[in-house]
C-alpha cells in the first residue's frame, strides 16, 4: 500500500484530495494546523498529523512521524486579494512563507528518503492566476508563480533519482474558504484602498457574470492531483476545473 502525505487538509482542495486517495486504497497522512478527525470517515489507513509549513520544527516532527512516504502533495496555501498598496508587508511575508517557502521547505525535508529509495512523486498545487496578469492579485500570483518555476527546475534536478514532480493549477473556487482565510491574515481583512475601488468593482462584477459552471470544485482538484501522482503520462502542468481547462487551453501557445 502506497502512502501519500497531503498538506492543508482541513478544508477545500486538501480535504477532498485526502478523501479521494483514501477511497482509492492509499494510506493517507492528512496534515493541518489543528487536526480534526470529525472531517473524515473512520479508517485504519488514515493518520492525521499537525503541521505548520512555516515552522521548521513542525516540519521535522512530521517527517519523523510520517515514516516512508511515496507521494507528497503540497496543497497548503493562503489567498490574498488586494492592490499592492493595500497589502501590508507583514501580510506579503505571510503569503510567501506559506505558499512559497513552506512548499520548498517541506519538499526539501522529504527529499533524502525519496532519493535514497530512488522513487517518489511530488505534486504542487498552484493556480491558473499564474497564466495571465490579473488585477488585485500581484502578491498571491507571485507566490504561486514562484512555485511553478521552482517545480519545473526541481523536476530536472530530481529526474536522475527517478523522483517525479508535477503541478496542478486550479481555477477560481468560490466554494472554498479562500476569502475567509485570506481576510484573517490582516486585522483590516482585505480592505481594498478607495483609490482602487473602481478596479475592484469591475473584478467582482466580472466574477458575478461568469457562467456558474465555469469554476473549480474541490473534487476537480482532487482528481487532477490523483492523476498527476499516479499516471506517469500526466504532463508537467495539469489544469483542474472547467475554467482552468479553458484558460490553460488559451494560454498553451504562450507556454510552449
N, C-alpha and C positions, 0 to 999 in steps of 0.2 A: 504494500500500500504506500503510495507516494504522499509526501507531506507538503502542504502549501502554507506559508505564513503570509497573512494579509494585514495591512495596516489600515487604521481608520474604519473599524468595523461597527461603530456604534450606530450608524445610520446610513441611508443613501446607498451609494455605489458599493462601499465596502461591505455593508451588511448583506446586500443581495449577492455579492460575489462570494462571500463566505458560505451562504446557504446553497448557492449553486454548486460549489466544489463539494460540499458535504453531501448533497443529493447524488453526486456522481461518484461517490465512493472514495474520496480522498480523506486523509487525516488533515484536519483543518486547525491551524493555530490562528485564532482571531484576536487581534490586538486592538486596544483602545485605551484612552487615558484612564477611564474608570470602567472596568469590566462589568457587564450586566448580563447574567445568564438568562434572564427572562426574555431576551431578544431572540433566542434560538430554541429550536426543538432539542429535547434531551438526546444526547448521542455520545457513545463511547469514543467516537472519532473526533470529538470537538474538545479543544482546550482553549480557554480564554486567558490571556496574559495582559497585564497592564503595560502600556508603552507610551512614552512621550518622546517622539522622534527628535525633539530639540534638546534632549538631556542625554549626554554620553553615558552616564551611569545606568539610566533606564535601558538604553540600547544594549549595554553589556549584559545586564541581567536577563534580557530577553534572549540574547544569543545563547547564554548558558542554559536557560530553562528550556529552550526550544529543542535543542539537540539537532540531529541531522535534518536539514530542510532541502527539499528538491526544487521548490518554486518559491520565489519571493515576489510578492505583489506590493509595490509601493503605491498605495492609494491615498493615504492620509494627506489632507491638504486643507488650506483655508482660502476662502474667497475674499475679494476686495473690489469694490466698485466705487470709484471716485476719481475726480481730477487729481493730477499730481499735487496741485496747490491745496487740495483738501485732504491730503494723505500725510499725517504726521510721520516723521522719520522713524519713531519707535514702532509704528504700525508697519511701515515698509520692512523694517528689520524682522518683525514677527512673521510676516508673509514669506520672506526669503528663508528664515530659519526653518520653517515647516516645509514649504513647497520645494525648496531647492537644497539647502544644506542638509536637512533631515533625510531626504532621499539619498543623497550621496553618502552620508554617514552610516546609515543602516546598510546600504549596499556594501560599503567597504567592510563593515563588520562581518558580513556573511561570506565574503569572497574567499577567505582562506579555506573554509570547508568545501566550497564549490570547486576551487582549484585543486585541492588535494584529491577529490574524487573524480576530477575531470568531467564534471557534469553539473547541470543546474540551469535554471531559467529565471530571468529577472524581467518582470513586466512593470513598466512605469506608466501610471495613469496621468496624462497631462490634460490638454484641452484644445479644441478647434479654434479657440481665440488666437492661437499662435499662428494660424494660417493667413490672417489678414489683419491690418490695423483697425482697431475699433475705439470709439470714444469711451473715456472713463475707465479704461482697463489697462492703462500703461503699466502699473505696478504688478498686477496679477499676471498679465500676459508675459512680462519679463521673467517672472519667477518660473513660469511653466515652459517658456521658450528655452530657458537655460537647461532644463531637464531634457528637452528634445535633443539639443546639441550634445549634451553630456551622454545621453543614451546611445546616440549614433557613433560617437567616438569610442565609448566603452565597448560597444559590440566588436569593434576592430581589435581592441586590446585583449578581449576575452576569447575571441574565436580560436586561438591556438590551444586553449584549455577546454574546448568543447562546451563553453558556457554561452547560452543564448541571451540576447537582450531584445525586448520588443516594447513598442509604445502603443498605448490605446488612447485615442483622442475623442472624448465625449463632446457633445454639443451642449446647448442650453438645457438645463434640467430644473424646471420650476418646482418639481415635486420633492426636491431635496432641501436640506437645511442650509444651502449656500448663503442666502441672505441673512438668516438669523446668526449663523456662525461668524459671518463677516462683520456684522454690526457689533458683535461682542468684543472685537479687537480694540475698540476705542470707546472711551466714556461718552463721546459725542455720536457714537454709531457711525454710519456712513453719511453724515450730513454733508451734502454737496454745496460748495460755496455758491452764493447767489449769482455771482458772475457767470457761472456755468449752468444756470437753471434752464436756459433755452436749449442748450445741448442735451441736458439730462431729460427734459420733457420729450424731445424728439426720439431719444433712445427708448424711453419707456413706451412711447406711442408705437414705435416700430415693433417692439416685442408684443404689445397687446394686439396688433394687427396680424401677427404671424399665424398661419394655419395651426389649429390645435394639435394636429398630428405631426407637425414639424418640430419636435422636441426630442430630447433624450430621456429615456426612462432608466431607472436603476438596473432593470433586467437587461437592457441593451448593453450596458457596460459590463455586467457580469458575463454575458455570453461572449462579448468580444475579448475579455480578459481570459476566459476559459480557452477560447480558440488560440489566442496568442501563446498561451502557456503550454498547450498540448499538441498543436498542429505545426510541425516544422516548416510547412509550406506557407505559413502566415507571413505576410510582408512585414517589414520593419515598423510601419505605421498602419494602424487599423482604426477606422472611424467607428464610433459607437452611437447609434441613434439616427433617426431619419434625417434630421437636419445636418448632423455631422457627415453622413454619407454624401448628401448633396453638396455640402461645402467642400469636402475632400475631392469630389469629382471635378468641381470647378477649379480647384487650386492645383490639381495634379500637374498640369503642364509647367507651372511655376516651380514645382518641387523637383521636377525631373532634372 
